[in-house]
Amino acid sequence: MRNKFVLVIMMLLMVLCSVHAQDTPNARQARRIFNQAYSQVFGPEGVKLHYDVNIIGIYKTNGTIWLKEKKSKFEDAKMNSWNDGTTVHIVKKKKRDKEVEVYSASNNKSDKYSRKFKFDPDNFEYSVSEDPQGLMLTLKAKKGVKGIKEAHVLLTRKTYYPISLRIKISFIWTTIKISDFQYGGITDEMLRFPREKYKDYKFVNKK
């Protein structure tokens, strides 16, 4: 799903935490920042944020995400999605048929777009630099690496909250601006699929 793509970009924070520390002070600082950013975004306290996606001006979308460890919820103009860590429920708002699509969280067949963002963290070089708005974390692919060529993650200076993300695949840049970032206070009940609200819908098993 297009919304799930945003989550995959955010997962860069998690994947990068597994990168072996490089020998420069700058790289060690970048590693420490990634670790803290990850613990906040995917930790047990949870986060809520609004996103605006822009793919070179051709495709734009926006919505809201709730994240807590492996659980999540998405809302935008076209669909709602709930992931309890085991099962994904998707309701497409503009679809004529009143259906709830059900997928396995471990093998979500609806999430085809995210495959383009898979990468080996050892294929990149990392650095952190000062930015007028905060701290800029930069990933640059090594020579010959396919897929993601470059990524820029802008974080607030003291709290390491995400402000924006820019991802380059081939020659195409995708920009994601993040606003209304809220850390903590996300409960499991907030992420639960409200089955009672969709009791008159047809459930379509796509596991």
Secondary structure as UniProt FT lines:
FT   HELIX           2..10
FT   HELIX           12..16
FT   TURN            17..18
FT   HELIX           25..41
FT   TURN            44..45
FT   STRAND          47..55
FT   TURN            56..58
FT   STRAND          59..68
FT   TURN            69..70
FT   STRAND          71..76
FT   STRAND          79..83
FT   STRAND          87..92
FT   TURN            93..94
FT   STRAND          99..104
FT   TURN            105..106
FT   TURN            109..110
FT   HELIX           113..117
FT   HELIX           121..123
FT   STRAND          124..131
FT   TURN            132..133
FT   STRAND          134..141
FT   TURN            143..144
FT   STRAND          148..155
FT   TURN            157..159
FT   STRAND          162..169
FT   TURN            170..171
FT   STRAND          172..183
FT   HELIX           188..191
FT   HELIX           195..198
FT   TURN            199..200
FT   STRAND          202..205
//
